[in-house]
Amino acid sequence: MERSNYFGRVGSRWHSSVSAKLLCLTSILLLLTISAFFWVSSAGIDSQRPPTFQRSHEWEKRVRQSCLPRREDNPLVVLVTGAAGFVGSHVSLALRKRGDGVVGLDNFNSYYEVSLKRARQELLAKHSVFVIDGDINDKFIIESILEAVPITHVMHLAAQAGVRYAMQNPQSYIHSNIAGLVNIFEVCKAANPQPAIVWASSSSVYGLNTKVPFSEADRTDQPASLYAATKKAGEGIAHTYNHIYGLSITGLRFFTVYGPWGRPDMAYFSFTRDILKGNPISVYSGAGGKDLARDFTFIDDIVKGCVASLDTAEKSTGSGGKKTGPAMLRVFNLGNTSPVTVPTLVDILEKHLNTKAKRQIIKMPRNGDVPFTHANISSAQAQLGYRPTTNLDTGLKKFVKWYLSYYGDNTNRRLWVGNHEKII
Ligand SMILES: O=C(O)[C@H]1O[C@H](OP(=O)(O)OP(=O)(O)OC[C@H]2O[C@@H](n3ccc(=O)[nH]c3=O)[C@H](O)[C@@H]2O)[C@H](O)[C@@H](O)[C@H]1O
């Protein structure tokens, strides 16, 4: 009796301790699953990265081939992040065409049409540039690239772009523009040798600055959007990694870049689409009905600025995470120096599309926009030899030509592009 009571007591204690452990384990598992879910979906944008990245011999071979230079006079070997993006694809192509080694990285997220990113990837593949599906937050992939090939420079262009979207999905800006940037710096700082880094900041860091034209020495402590705030934070983070670890870092403040293979979320692109469809377009106006203006900068000029930044970047001075001397830290405006109003942008589009826009003039919403931008480019001129040569009329003519060849003249047409039929 006592024995059975004893076993009964032990049994029930055993049962309650097992149940407690099970409960604890289940809660931990549940918590892990929930955190994993939030981690994966925190950016709120689908990334089409394959879930299991294999660092196979085949993968390494493709990376090495892509990075094989085709010139002998000090070729660069560049990792371009955001290579399937607008600026990234153009820069990758320009580097490859002059004989540098290039490998790309892109997470192919769904912020805008993924098919356009895949088409850019195809274009790069035709020029022997391998674009890896991967996120800049994935340390293992970036370390694997740096271990597979002697990367001399990182052209870091992967970012969550767009000023107004930051109100809808703030986390995606933190994920890419802060956490992703830190991850790139972390891997580069630990590499031996450390690559030099050139990365995309933004004209939006000038925020509510009223002193024109904007020069690098002007205040940048009044960002008007979370996008701008993350780029400004990135500049601070760059300073830290340069100061502590000796990374050579160049930040480029791009001014509203436009052109062929551009970003569909930008005004010139969405206006073109809507004008051709016969849809109304919203043209924002500023305080007192004043037109908004941007220092629209053509992609070819931006590419020249990026390549010149890579060419003039000094080597990082650290080694395996330890700084051995002061390293280069630069910030440049890359703009066009001639702002154009948004209504004038629409006039030019109407001319090249030969179609009248249905304009709806509305007061600029409180969405992070700034009334105007205007770059002072004297620093970039002096140190990079940067001289923009394309005005908005010429640049938009080239954009419209590309747009019509890629999409056709309205969104319901089928069209042949290269070897592929696209349903538009
Ligand atoms: O230089 C930058 O740092 C940024 O440039 C770009 O931002 P923005 O200069 O805001 O370009 P973009 O959206 O084309 O709007 C252009 C104009 O059209 C106006 N605009 C816009 C939309 C609309 O429906 N109506 C309208 O009038 C609008 O008010 C604005 O006046 C990049 O997107 C950004 O990622 C970042 O790189």
The ligand as an ORCA input file, in Angstrom:
! r2SCAN-3c Opt
* xyz 0 1
  O      17.263     61.618    -54.400
  C      16.913     60.808    -53.538
  O      17.554     60.623    -52.540
  C      15.625     60.079    -53.676
  O      15.178     60.203    -55.022
  C      13.931     59.621    -55.272
  O      12.935     60.252    -54.462
  P      12.126     61.471    -55.060
  O      13.020     62.605    -55.379
  O      11.010     61.719    -54.109
  O      11.643     60.884    -56.468
  P      10.196     60.521    -57.007
  O       9.507     59.595    -56.106
  O      10.380     60.114    -58.409
  O       9.442     61.945    -56.966
  C       9.907     63.019    -57.774
  C       9.015     64.227    -57.590
  O       7.708     63.906    -58.045
  C       6.760     64.228    -57.048
  N       5.639     63.292    -57.154
  C       5.814     61.987    -56.862
  C       4.786     61.091    -56.982
  C       3.518     61.562    -57.391
  O       2.540     60.812    -57.524
  N       3.388     62.876    -57.684
  C       4.406     63.772    -57.579
  O       4.241     64.952    -57.849
  C       7.488     64.140    -55.748
  O       6.865     64.930    -54.761
  C       8.860     64.645    -56.139
  O       8.870     66.037    -56.078
  C      13.978     58.148    -54.980
  O      12.690     57.573    -55.167
  C      14.465     57.871    -53.590
  O      14.629     56.483    -53.429
  C      15.750     58.619    -53.289
  O      16.818     57.995    -53.920
*
